[in-house]
Amino acid sequence: MPFTPPPFDPGESLYFSARDGLPIHVRAVGPKDNGLAPVVCLPGLSRNSRDFLGLAHHFANHAKNPRRVYAFDFRGRGLSGHDKDWRNYNVLTEAADVVSGLTALNIEHAIFVGTSRGGIVTMLLTAMRPGAIRAAILNDIGPVIEGAGLTQIRLYLKKMPRPRDWTDAVAIQKTVMDKSFTALEDADWAFEAFGRYREIDGQIRPDHDPALVRTLTDIDLGERLPTMWPQFAGLKRVPVLVLRGENSSLLAEETVRTMRSIHPSLTAAAVRGQGHAPMLHTPGALAPVEAFVGKLKY
């Protein structure tokens, strides 16, 4: 089957300088200055802004309340610059980059969508720029990260294959992920491959700095990982939606129950037939996001 890129507007490419001068890329889609809070999307560990193209298309072209959507590439991912020091690939630096981006893009406040690592950065922002968060959507992430899930991510990044072509890239993703993502269709697998890989110098390559895996090398996944309950508590003042993939290995149902006890008005939704992390353009994930955002008056 020939590879067909997902039919979504790639958006306008914007750049700003991080505090250390590294260029950071942001995709922007949708109307400007329509009075509604924009949506700011933050991706997972090795992911990039293309993961949000379907979500951005939905909200940028919404029939009733179209919104401006900004999707960030963290440093070392997508079209952002690669850092010469891999130690700077950490959530504190990435959160500081987001703060710089909010200032550069003149974003006073927004609805934040954080997938996996992007959700951790969102929780950190409650201390660094609390007024910026009007609502938060945490996609398969919470204050407790399950070591088994992080182990899977580390192994995958260490042994990530190099596809021969785009058709091979789609086949690889399906082989690796289909047991956890039983709800996906052919177009979704193409979307996944398009998000994870990019053609660089004539070759299909993972779209992140290979040095990124070094950030996971020294973590003892047999030990209990640090938790982020105080940072999550910073979201108590705003509406929060937590999505959990039915087959997630990173976010436990017990963690979601504890999150609801801390944030009584929190909304939680399970995404059937998907693992870590649910694809936000698919009906099972998009429906609860649409319902959640649709209740917001800003």
C-alpha angles and dihedrals in degrees: 000000000000115000115250118190115233111275097240130122106257088213132217116315113230128179135198133175121252118223090269092048098256112145112244121198126219129182115218124196132169141030123332126227099001094142097254124112111259124235118246115199123200119189137220129269100286097012133101145204094286089076087073101048093103093046090046091051090052097052098034089056098035112150095223108020114018113189138196110250125202118191117190130213106211115224111287093023134093113338096341120108122271116243117234089217112058089199088076089068092095134118096249092056091044091050089051088051090053091051089052089049094051089054094045093048093044093238107160096178137349149169105266123214112191122184113200105305088018088061090053089052089049091055091049090054089065086077099033101043108359096164091061094068114082093162136352136215113195111198109207095325136105141158092289121059116200112231092218091061094048089049090057091050092049093049091048094050092047093052100030107154126230110233121224091220141340094281089055090048091056092047092050094052092048092050093049098043111026096097091061097033104052094148096065127110130206093270090053092054089051089051090051093051092045090052097047101041137046132189106250121175090346095307131102105240138169106269099235139075107276088222089071091085089064089072089068098042098086097042112111100220090186089069125073108271121231114271130221105212095133090051092048090049086061087071094060091099095059136054112270132193120193119198118196124188109232089231097038118148094187104053117048123210088234090059091052090051091052091048089055091051090054095042104035094187094050116129117220127190132181117220107216121223095012135102132193111005118006115227106246097211093060119097095244092058101030096054096063091042091052091048092048096047091042090065093055116101097203 
